[in-house]
Amino acid sequence: MARTPFTVAYDEDAGMLTLSGDLDDSGALELGEWLAALTRQARDLVMDLSSVGSLPSTAVGVIAAARANMRAHFNRLELVAAQGSAAGRVLARSGMAVQPRKPSD
């Protein structure tokens, strides 16, 4: 099966980082770079993983580290995923709270 390219989009006004495609180890490194830059902005961040097809353990570790870093600076990283999505299931199994994506999103 063909992989869908991994992409990242950031909406600065909304504080929303939207991920899509199949996240592999190199995508996890790219995600880590995005999160490192965004956590320095000292604001809350929402990450929408609803369109992520696969989420390897490397990416879960990157997300967990970013959450811990943001909490240490009194900021919040909210994870959003479509109900039943691969990313939502993986993150929930990893013990991370995931908010369901609203139908209007």
N, C-alpha and C positions, 0 to 999 in steps of 0.2 A: 504494500500500500504506500502511496506517495505521502510524504510528510508535507505539512503545511508550514511555510516559513514563519518563524517566530518574529513578532513585531511588538514594539512598545510605543505607546502614545501617551503624552502627558498634557493634561489640561490644567494649566497653572491657576486659572480663576477658580476652578472647582476643587483643586487639590486632588485630582483623580489621575491615577496611573492605570492605563488600560492595557492589558496583555492579550495577545491572541496568537494562535498557531501552536505548533508543537515545540515545547520547551525542552531542549537537550542541555548537555553540560556546558557547551559554549554559550547558549542562551542564558544559562544560569549565571555565568560570569558577566554577561552584558546586564542582566537584571541587577546583579550586585553593584555594578558601577552606577546604574541609575539610582538605586536605593541609597548608596553612599552619598551621592550628590544631593539627593532630595532630603535626606535626614539632617543635613547641615543647614537647611532652611528654617529650622525651628518652627515647624507647623505640623498639624495633623495631616495624615495622608490616607486616602482610600485607594486600595488596589483592587481592580476588577479583573478577576480571572475567569469570567464566564465563558470566554471564547478560547481558553487554553485546552488543547487536545491531550497533552501529556505533561506530567509534572514529576520529574525525577527527584530522587532524594537530595541531590545536590541543590536543587532549587528550593526545596523545603528548608534546608539548612540556611540558605541565603535569606529567606523570608523570616525564619525564626531569629536569626542574628539581627536583622534590621528592626524587627519588633522590639527586641531587648534593648537595642541601642536607642530607639526612639523613646521607650519607656524611661530609660535612664536620664533622658533629657526632658521628661514630662510631656512628651508628645505621644500620639496614638497612631498606630497603623491598623486601619480597619480593612479586613479582607471580605470581598464580596464575590460570590460565585452563583451561577445558575443552579437551581436545585437539581440534584442528580448528576451534576457535571463531574468529569474526572478530577478536576482540580479541587472541587468542593469535597469530594469523597476522600482524597488523599490528605488534604489539610485537616479535615475532621478526625481522621484516623491518627493523625500526628498530634492531636490534642489542641489544635488551634481553632478558636472560634471563627466561624465563617457565617456572614450574614447572607441571606438569600437575595438574589438580585430581584429588584422590583420589576413587575411586568412592563411598566412604562419606560424602563431604562433601555 
